[in-house]
Amino acid sequence: MGTDELTGLLLSVVADLTGYPSEMLTMEMELEGDLGIDSIKRVEILSAMQDEVPELPEFDTSVMAELVSMGQIVDYMLSQVNGGVAAPLT
């Protein structure tokens, strides 16, 4: 799964679970600060992502909790799919 596919899927899942229109969402948006997504909703989003893409590995929840933006989440997921090298937090 590539960056574009994973990005599109995350945007779609976030839109479905939050009610925000997908065209309003950007990868730079912060889950909590910009979208008001709490830890429970974050788990729902990650679970939905894994339901949609079963080949995604189980993610380290402590690392996922540190990720702020949707872009960081995609970078982390891609790093796990591509050999487990964690993407730097920006």
C-alpha positions as CSV (number, residue, x, y, z in Angstrom):
1,M,0.0,0.0,0.0
2,G,1.4,3.4,-1.0
3,T,1.3,6.8,0.5
4,D,-1.6,8.0,-1.7
5,E,-3.7,5.0,-1.0
6,L,-3.1,5.2,2.8
7,T,-3.6,9.0,2.8
8,G,-6.9,8.6,1.0
9,L,-8.1,5.9,3.3
10,L,-7.2,7.8,6.4
11,L,-9.0,10.9,5.1
12,S,-12.1,8.8,4.3
13,V,-12.1,7.1,7.7
14,V,-11.7,10.4,9.6
15,A,-14.5,11.9,7.5
16,D,-16.8,9.0,8.2
17,L,-16.1,8.8,11.9
18,T,-16.1,12.5,12.6
19,G,-18.6,13.9,10.2
20,Y,-16.1,16.4,8.7
21,P,-16.3,16.6,4.9
22,S,-13.3,14.8,3.4
23,E,-12.6,17.8,1.1
24,M,-12.1,20.0,4.2
25,L,-9.5,17.7,5.8
26,T,-5.7,18.0,5.2
27,M,-2.8,15.9,6.3
28,E,-1.4,18.8,8.3
29,M,-4.4,18.9,10.6
30,E,-3.9,18.0,14.2
31,L,-6.2,15.3,15.4
32,E,-6.9,16.8,18.8
33,G,-6.2,20.5,18.2
34,D,-7.9,21.0,14.8
35,L,-10.4,18.2,14.8
36,G,-11.2,17.6,18.4
37,I,-10.5,13.9,18.2
38,D,-10.0,12.3,21.6
39,S,-8.1,9.1,22.5
40,I,-11.3,7.0,22.1
41,K,-12.0,8.3,18.6
42,R,-8.4,7.9,17.7
43,V,-8.6,4.2,18.6
44,E,-11.8,3.9,16.5
45,I,-10.0,5.5,13.5
46,L,-7.0,3.1,13.9
47,S,-9.3,0.1,14.2
48,A,-11.2,1.1,11.1
49,M,-7.9,1.5,9.2
50,Q,-6.9,-2.0,10.2
51,D,-10.3,-3.3,9.2
52,E,-9.9,-1.8,5.8
53,V,-6.3,-2.9,5.3
54,P,-5.8,-6.2,7.1
55,E,-2.1,-6.4,6.1
56,L,-1.4,-3.3,8.3
57,P,0.5,-4.5,11.4
58,E,-0.6,-3.9,15.0
59,F,0.7,-0.5,15.9
60,D,2.4,0.5,19.1
61,T,-0.3,2.5,20.9
62,S,2.3,4.5,22.9
63,V,3.9,5.7,19.6
64,M,0.5,6.4,18.0
65,A,-0.5,8.5,21.0
66,E,2.5,10.8,20.3
67,L,1.5,11.4,16.7
68,V,-0.2,14.8,16.4
69,S,-1.2,15.2,12.7
70,M,-2.8,12.9,10.2
71,G,0.3,13.2,8.1
72,Q,2.4,11.8,11.0
73,I,0.0,8.9,11.3
74,V,0.4,8.0,7.6
75,D,4.2,8.3,7.8
76,Y,4.3,6.0,10.9
77,M,1.9,3.5,9.3
78,L,4.0,3.4,6.1
79,S,7.2,3.0,8.1
80,Q,5.7,-0.1,9.8
81,V,4.6,-1.6,6.5
82,N,8.0,-0.9,5.0
83,G,10.2,-2.6,7.5
84,G,9.4,-1.1,10.9
85,V,11.6,2.0,10.7
86,A,9.8,4.7,12.6
87,A,9.2,8.0,10.8
88,P,10.6,11.0,12.6
89,L,8.0,13.1,14.5
90,T,7.8,16.6,13.1
